[in-house]
Amino acid sequence: MARSLTERPDREPDDIPDYPMPRAEGCPLDPPPDLAAMRAEGPLVRVRLWDGSTPWLVTRHAEQRALLTDRRLSTNPRADGYPHLTPATYMHREQPFSFMFMDDPEHAQQRRMVTEAFSVKRIERMRPGVQSLVDDLIDELLAGPSPVDLVTAFALPLTSLVICRLLGVPYTDHDYFQRASGTLITHDTPPEVAGKTQEELLMYLDRLVERKLAEPGDDLLSRVAAEHVATGRLSRPDLAFMGLLLLIAGHATTANMIALGTYALLTHPEQLTEVRATDDPNSIARTVEEMLRYLSPVHNGVRRVAMEDIEIAGTVIRAGEGIIVPNEVANRDETVFPNADRLDVHRDARGHMAFGFGVHQCLGRPLARLELQVVYGTLYRRIPTLALAIDPARIKFRHDTLVYGIYELPVTW
């Protein structure tokens, strides 16, 4: 028989744990241990958020996939019961937002406008250019001082250059949008600061779209502006919001994966040896999928709200109840990935949830995969003596941001 919270005698409301949860001291690459304990308890459990609300947390791979393809769930942050991540996201829920937070058919209509630019075929044509950028940045590393922070000297410049070229954003402005995006994805940013920062970044992108309409280039913003804004199918503010989403997601997540992946391999030398020893593209691609599974950089959960009653795994999720889907715990589900807490670059990690699932699955996953394949297949072979320049225990991780990562990664060779 299906049950709801009020029918669960095993957990009283006062016993509901707070979410998000801290990672274990000394285990920065593993999800919070409480998540694993909750997965053992059941596929759906209640958690308590900053505002006192108690949405459902989905702990297992199968149920996460089932719910993320259920059209009875909404991504709309204005819907009653939506589990907001921070006070800032709640305060600004009435503001316009990108297609990431829209339901179909509006979501599909806007997403189709940029889907072709992120097709596997088109992204693959970028490989020689990305390879050249990686080689040039490694040349600069080797010619410069050692030790050096790999985040600021390599990961951020690479991902910023790539997304700037794709979108048509001047790279000369990269310092500005890196600071702005960092403010927007930090959990404890005051709502008024987040609002002002987003407004300024949107104004910057709106002016850029205006220039693209007058002087189009060979880039994504120019194409969408010409095909959809100029014809009235999309407004300039809507394209600015698209640009905001793509700009932030396009550099922050991949840059953190480069840093996290390098830290993971340098602290797992037997795995690093395997990666360094191969030039097989299929082997490198397999490594990337395993890294995405093992590290799951987008943490603290995908957010949804039920628009109708949904029965799943013996539990009824009532209409108006929030749902959180933390991909990091699904990616450590032993029923799908045996020895899931072990990093194994030879594992077939297909089926991981690092990019989400369903119609809202990450649009930029082909680009992220390409960048990571080039980096993981090049950096450690060209700098075979790459090593951490400080004690691993001194590395500071980004626990307070939407994208998990590393603030600084001092390396030497």
N, C-alpha and C positions, 0 to 999 in steps of 0.2 A: 504494500500500500504506500502510495506517495505521501510525503510528509512535508510540512513547512516548519519554520523556526518554532512556532508555538507548539508543535507536536514533537519537539525533540527534548526528551527528558534528560539526555546526556549532557546538555550544555545550557546553563542558565544565562540570561542576558548579561549578568554582571561578569561572567567568565569569558565573554567574547574577547579575543586578543586584538590588540591594536595593529594596524597596518598602515604603512609598510613596516617591515621588521628588520632589525640589524643583522648584518652578517657576523659570523663568528670571528673573534679576534684571531689573527694569524691565518685566516682562510679567505683572502680577498677575492679569489676566483670562484668560490662556491656560493650558491644561493643561501639565504638565511636558513639555518638549521630548522627553525620553527616551520618553515614551509614544507620541508620533507616530513616532519612529524604530522603536519596537517594532511598531507597527501596520504599518509598511512591511515589517518582517521576516516577519510572518506573523500569522494570526488568533489563534493561541494560543502563548504563550511562557511560560517559567518565570521566576518572581521569588522572591527570598528575603525572608522576613519576620523580625521582631525575634527570634523564637524559633529561627531557623535552618531552619524548614520551607520547602519550595519548591513552593507551589501554582501552578496554571496561571492566567495573566492573559489575559483575553479582550479583544482589542484592536479588533475590528471590529463594526460595527452588526449585520450579518446574524447572525453567530455569537452575539452577545450575546442577541439576541431568541430565537434557536433554543434556547439553553441555559436562558434564564429561563422558558421554557414546557415544559421537559423535566421530567417528574415523577420522573425517576431522580435528581434533585438534591434535597438536603435543606437546610433552613435551620436545623436543630437544632444549636445550639452545643455540645451534649454529644457529638455524633457524633465518632468518631475521624477525624482528618484535617481537621476544620473549621479554616479559616484565621482565627484570632482576630486582631482588630485591635490589641489592646493587652494587656499583662500583666493589667490589671484585668479585661477581659472573660474572659480565660482563668481567672483565679483564681475568678471568680464564676459559672462556667459551670454549676455544679450547683444554683444558686439557681433559684427559680421565675422564669418570664419571660412576656412577653405573647405574643399570637397571632402577632406579627410573626416570631417565631422558632419557630413551630410548622409542621408539615406537615399536609396534609389527611389525614383528615377533621377533626381537631381545629381546624386553622386556619380552615377554612370555617365550622365551627359557631360559633366565637367571633366571627369577623369579621361574620357575618350579623347578630349582635346589635346592631351599631352602623352597619351599612351604610346603612340607611334615613336615618339622621340626616345622612349626607354625600351623599345623592342630589343630583343636579343641580337637581331641582325644589325640594327643601327649601332647599338652599343659596341658590338664586336669590332666595327670599323674604327673605333676609337683606340683599339689596343696598341697599335704602333705609337700613337701620340702619347698615351699613358706610359708606355715603356720608356720613351725618350725622356719624359719628365722625371721618372723614377731614376733613370741612369744619371741625368744631370744633377739631381739633388744628392745622389750618392757621391758623385764626383766632388760636389761642394763640401759634403761631409768630410771626405778623405783629405781634401786640401785645407780644411780648417782646423780649429783647435779641438783637442780631445782632453777631457770629456765634453759632451754636448747634450743638450736636452733634445731627445728624439721627437718630442711632440712639436716643439716650436721650430725645429730645424728641418723636419722631414714630414711628419704626418699631416700637420695643418697646412703647410704650403702646398703639398701634393693635392690633397682633397679640395682645397680652396681653388687652386688653379683649374682642376678638372671641372668642378661645378660652375665656375665662372665662365669657362669656355663654352660649356653646354648651354647655359642660360643666356649668355651674352651680358654678364655683369662685369664691369671693369675690375680687373684684379687689383688695381691701385686702391680700391675701396675695401680690400679684404680685412684690414685691421678693424674697420668700423663694423662690418657685419659679423665678424667673429665675436667682438665684444657684445654686440647687441643680442646675438643668438645665445651667447653664454648667460646673459641676464634673463632671457626668456625661458630657458630650460632649467634654471636653478629653482629648487623648491621653495626656498625661504625668501625669494625676492618679494618685497612688499608689493601689494596689488597696485598701488598708485605708480610705482616705478615700472612694473611690468607693463601697465597700460600705456604709460608715456613712451617707453622703449618701443613697444609694438607700433604705436601710432607713428613714431619717427621713422621706423624701418619701412612701414607701409607707404609713407609719403615719399621716401627715397625711391622705392620700387615703382610707385605711380609715376613719378617724374621720369624714371628710366623707360617705362612703357610708352610714355608720351614721346620720348625721343625715338623709340623703336618704330612708332607709327610714322614719324616724319622721315627717319633715315634707317630703314630696316637693314639688318645684317643677316648672316647665316647662323642663326641661333634660335633656341627654342622660344624665347620671349618674342622675338621678331615674327616668327611664324604664327604663333598663336594670336598675336596682336593683329596681324594682317588677315588671318582666316576667320577670326571670331570676334575680336573687338571692333575692327573696322566695319564688319558686316552687321553689328548689333546683336550678335548671339551671346556675347559676353561683355560685361562692363569692365572698364579699366580697373576699378577697385577689386573686382573679382579676380582679374589676372594678377593684380598686386598680391592678393592673398595666396594665389597659387605659387607665385614667385617666392613669397615668404616661406611657405611650407617646403618647397623644393630646395631653397638656398640653405635653410637650417638643417634639414634632414640630409642633404647631399654632401655636407662636409663634416658635421659634428659626429655622426654615427660612425662613418668609415674611419675618420681620424682616430677615434677612440678604439676602434677595432685594431688598427695598426699598432697602437701603443699596448693595448691589452694583449694582443697576440704575441708581440715581441717579448713582453714580460713573461707570458706563459711559457714560451719556448725557452727563454733564458733560464727559467727556473725548473724546466723539465728537459735537461740536456740530452737525454736519450731520444726524445722526440725531435729536438732541434737537429740532431745528427741525421735523423731520417729525412727531414725536410731539406737540409743542406745537400744531401747526397744525391738528390734526384733532379733531373731536368725534364721529367715526364709531365706534360701538361695535365694529364688525367690524375696523376698522383697529387699535384699541387691543388687541383680543383677539389679533390677529396679532402685535403688538408683544410682548405677554406671552409667547407661545410662542417667539418668537425670543430673548427675554431668557433664558428657561429653558434653551433649547438652548445659547446662547452662554456662559452663566455656570455652569450645572450646579452648583448650590450644595452638593449632597451629594456629597462627593468621597471618595477612597480606597477606593471600590469596594463593591458588593454582594457578600456572602460566601455561598458554598455549598460543599457537599461531595458528591461522587459516591457514591451507594449501590450502583451497578452500573457495569460498564464501559460507556463511551459513546464511540462513534466519531463524530468531527465534523471537517470540514475536513482530512481525511487524518491526523488524530491520534487516538490512543486515550487517553481519560482513564480511568484505572483506578479501580475501586471503592476508596474511602478516600482519594482525592486531593482536595485543596482547590481551589476555583475562586474567582477574584476577577473581578468584572465592573465596571470603572470607567466609569460612564456618560459622564464628561467626554470620553473619547477617542472613544467612539462618536458623540457629538454633533459631533465635528469630522471625521467620516468623509466625505471628498470624494466618494465614490461615492454618497452619499445626499444630502449638502448641498454643492453646488458652492460654491467660494470659502468654505469652512467657517470659516476663521479671520477672516472679515470679519463685523462686526455689520451686519445689514441688516434694519431693522424692517418692510420690505415683503416679506420672504422668507416663503414657506409652510414653516414649521418643524414642521408636524405630522409625527409619527413620531419626534420627539426622545425621548431616554431619561432626561430629568431626573426623571421620576416612577418610573423603573424600568419593568418590563414583566411580564406574566403575572399569575398569581393573587395575587402579593404586591405588585402595583403600588400605589403610595401611595394609601391610603384617602382622605386629605384633599385630593386634587388639585382637586376642585371649589371648595373653600373657598379654597385658595391662589390659584387662578386669579381668583376673584371679587375677593379683596382686592387683588391686583396690578392687575387691570383698573381698579378704582376709583382706586387710588393713581396709577398711570401716566397715567390719563386726567384726573386732577384737579390733582395737585401742581404740575406744570410749567406748566400753564395759569394757575393762580391765583397762582403766584410766577414770572412770566416772566423775572425777572432772577436767579433762583437760580444760585449759583455756588459753587465750592469756596473756602473761606476760607484754605486753606493750599496750598502746593505739592503736587501729586499724589504726588510722590515721598516725601512725609512720611507718607502714609496708611499705617497699619499693618493688615495683613490677617490673618485668622484661619487661619494655616497649621496650627495645632496642634489643631484641633477637627474633629469629625465633619462639621459643617456649615461650609463655607467662607463667609467673610464679612469684615466690617470692624469693628474694635473701636470706632473713633470716626470720624465723618464731619463735620468742621466745615464748615458752609455759611453763606453770607451772601446778601444780596439788595439 
